[in-house]
Amino acid sequence: MLWGSFFAIGSLTIISAGAAFLALSIPSSWIAVLGLLPIALGLYKLYELYESKPNPYKDPHEIEMSQGIASKSDRYISQSLSVATVTFINGGDNFAIYIPTFAANHQSIPIFIVVFAIMTSLWCLLGFKIVNNPVLGSKMRTSYCLLF
């Protein structure tokens, strides 16, 4: 799960740095128009959802394959990818902060990368310690079962 967090934060940072350098090459009058892009994409996806006809019947072979027993390494990779996906999706709003910051201070990007790596490590360590704490961890596991 640690690697999933690093992968997602690293991806957010790299994409933001690339977008910051790209933003420097785009005329400022066009940057305001780029705000319409997410709205257009959302409307397109809404139309696509409206037009699609969901299939309520699943292929029995597909169900059997999805219920297979995975190896320990497959579960580790799956958990890491799940963490990376959730972290990346939840961090999508960070682009609004990272891109202007990186565009204004492009010399400081390596410092940001080091700080992000250190803070990601510290947050993951803190989460590990809390979950493995005898008092807090057992309460969290009980609450998790009640919530989900």
C-alpha positions as CSV (number, residue, x, y, z in Angstrom):
1,M,0.0,0.0,0.0
2,L,2.9,2.3,0.6
3,W,4.1,1.9,-3.0
4,G,0.6,2.8,-4.2
5,S,0.6,6.0,-2.2
6,F,4.1,6.9,-3.6
7,F,3.0,6.1,-7.1
8,A,-0.1,8.2,-6.9
9,I,1.6,11.2,-5.3
10,G,4.5,10.9,-7.8
11,S,2.0,10.8,-10.7
12,L,0.2,13.8,-9.5
13,T,3.4,15.7,-9.1
14,I,4.8,14.7,-12.5
15,I,1.6,15.6,-14.3
16,S,1.3,18.9,-12.5
17,A,4.9,19.8,-13.3
18,G,4.3,18.9,-17.0
19,A,1.1,20.9,-17.0
20,A,2.9,23.9,-15.4
21,F,5.6,23.9,-18.1
22,L,2.8,23.6,-20.7
23,A,0.9,26.4,-19.1
24,L,3.9,28.7,-19.6
25,S,3.8,28.1,-23.4
26,I,0.1,28.7,-23.8
27,P,-1.1,32.2,-24.3
28,S,-2.9,33.5,-21.2
29,S,-6.1,34.2,-23.1
30,W,-6.5,30.5,-23.9
31,I,-6.0,29.4,-20.3
32,A,-9.4,30.8,-19.3
33,V,-11.0,28.7,-22.0
34,L,-9.4,25.6,-20.7
35,G,-11.8,25.8,-17.7
36,L,-14.6,24.8,-20.1
37,L,-12.9,21.5,-20.9
38,P,-14.0,19.6,-17.7
39,I,-17.5,20.9,-18.2
40,A,-17.6,19.6,-21.8
41,L,-16.1,16.3,-20.7
42,G,-18.7,15.9,-17.9
43,L,-21.6,16.7,-20.3
44,Y,-20.2,14.2,-22.8
45,K,-20.0,11.5,-20.1
46,L,-23.5,12.3,-19.0
47,Y,-24.8,11.9,-22.5
48,E,-22.8,8.6,-22.8
49,L,-24.4,7.4,-19.6
50,Y,-27.9,8.3,-20.7
51,E,-27.4,6.6,-24.1
52,S,-25.9,3.3,-22.7
53,K,-28.1,0.4,-22.0
54,P,-26.8,-1.6,-19.0
55,N,-26.7,-5.4,-19.3
56,P,-28.2,-6.9,-16.2
57,Y,-27.0,-10.4,-17.1
58,K,-23.4,-11.3,-16.5
59,D,-21.5,-14.0,-18.4
60,P,-21.2,-17.0,-16.0
61,H,-17.6,-17.6,-17.1
62,E,-16.7,-14.0,-16.1
63,I,-18.3,-14.6,-12.7
64,E,-16.2,-17.7,-12.2
65,M,-13.0,-16.0,-13.2
66,S,-13.6,-13.1,-10.8
67,Q,-14.1,-15.5,-7.9
68,G,-10.7,-17.2,-8.4
69,I,-8.2,-17.4,-5.6
70,A,-5.4,-14.9,-6.0
71,S,-1.8,-15.4,-4.9
72,K,-0.2,-13.3,-2.2
73,S,1.8,-11.3,-4.8
74,D,-1.4,-10.7,-6.8
75,R,-3.2,-9.4,-3.7
76,Y,-0.3,-7.1,-2.9
77,I,-0.3,-5.7,-6.4
78,S,-4.1,-5.3,-6.4
79,Q,-4.0,-3.5,-3.0
80,S,-1.2,-1.2,-4.2
81,L,-3.1,-0.4,-7.4
82,S,-6.3,0.2,-5.4
83,V,-4.5,2.6,-3.0
84,A,-2.8,4.4,-6.0
85,T,-6.2,4.8,-7.8
86,V,-8.0,6.1,-4.7
87,T,-5.1,8.4,-3.8
88,F,-4.8,9.7,-7.4
89,I,-8.6,10.3,-7.8
90,N,-8.9,12.0,-4.4
91,G,-5.8,14.1,-5.2
92,G,-7.1,15.3,-8.5
93,D,-8.1,18.6,-6.9
94,N,-4.5,19.2,-6.0
95,F,-3.8,20.1,-9.7
96,A,-5.5,23.4,-9.0
97,I,-2.8,24.2,-6.4
98,Y,0.2,22.4,-7.9
99,I,0.1,23.7,-11.4
100,P,0.1,27.4,-10.6
101,T,2.6,26.9,-7.8
102,F,5.0,24.9,-10.1
103,A,4.5,27.4,-12.9
104,A,5.5,30.3,-10.6
105,N,8.3,28.5,-8.9
106,H,9.6,25.9,-11.4
107,Q,13.1,26.0,-9.8
108,S,11.6,24.7,-6.6
109,I,9.9,21.6,-8.1
110,P,12.7,19.3,-6.8
111,I,12.2,20.7,-3.2
112,F,8.5,20.0,-3.5
113,I,9.2,16.4,-4.7
114,V,11.4,15.8,-1.6
115,V,8.8,17.3,0.8
116,F,6.0,15.3,-0.8
117,A,8.1,12.0,-0.5
118,I,8.9,12.8,3.2
119,M,5.4,13.7,4.1
120,T,3.9,10.7,2.3
121,S,6.3,8.5,4.3
122,L,5.4,10.1,7.5
123,W,1.6,9.9,6.9
124,C,1.9,6.2,5.9
125,L,4.0,5.5,9.0
126,L,1.5,7.3,11.2
127,G,-1.4,5.3,9.7
128,F,0.5,2.1,10.2
129,K,1.2,2.9,13.8
130,I,-2.4,3.9,14.5
131,V,-3.9,0.8,12.9
132,N,-1.4,-1.5,14.8
133,N,-2.0,0.2,18.1
134,P,-3.6,-2.3,20.5
135,V,-6.2,0.1,21.7
136,L,-6.9,2.3,18.7
137,G,-6.4,-0.4,16.1
138,S,-9.0,-2.8,17.5
139,K,-11.6,0.0,17.7
140,M,-10.9,1.1,14.2
141,R,-11.3,-2.5,12.8
142,T,-14.6,-2.8,14.7
143,S,-15.8,0.6,13.4
144,Y,-14.8,-0.3,9.9
145,C,-16.9,-3.4,10.0
146,L,-19.9,-1.4,11.1
147,L,-19.4,1.3,8.5
148,F,-18.8,-0.9,5.5
